C-alpha cells in the first residue's frame, strides 16, 4: 500500500470511520473511500470540507529554505531564511538528542519546558545539527526569547544575526 492520503490521515487522527466523515462532510462513503485510496481527486472545496469534517484545516505556509555557512574551522552551520513554529507538545517535550547531535557523553533527556534545558538543546542543535534537526527541535519564537542568552560560536551567531535582527524588528 502507498502512502496515506491527507484525507485518510486526518480521518484516522480524528478517530472517525469513513461513514462518519462522509456524513459530516456531505459526501458518500464510496466517494470518500476513492479519495482516500487515490482513485479520485476531490476538488479543492471538497478537500477543505473533508478536512474540516475531521477537525483539521489546510494552512498555506512558506517553505523554510536553508543556506550553509562555514564556521571558523570549516564546520557547516545551517541557517534558515525564516523562523517557524513547532506544535506546543513538541516545543515543550522531553527529548533525548540522537548521537549525531549529542556525541560527547552518555545520552541525556532534556525537558524543553525548562528554559535552561531548552537553551542547552538549542545550543547543541544550532551548532551540530542540520536542516532536519533544526526543524525538529527548534521553535522560532522560543529561539528569539533565548537568543541573547545562548552560548554560541561567533561565526554561528554572526551567520544567524541578520535573520534574528529582521525577525525581532517585525515583532
Buried (B, 14 or more C-beta within 10 A) or exposed (E): EEEEBBBBBBBBEBEBEBEBBBBBBEBEBEBBBBBBEEEEEBEEEBBBBBBBBBEBEEEEEEEBEBEEBEBEEEEEBBBBEEBBEBEEEEBBBEBEBEEEBBEEEEEEEBBBEEEEBBBBBBBBBBBBBBBEBBBBBBBBBBBBEBBEEBEBBEBBBBBBEEBBEEBEEEE
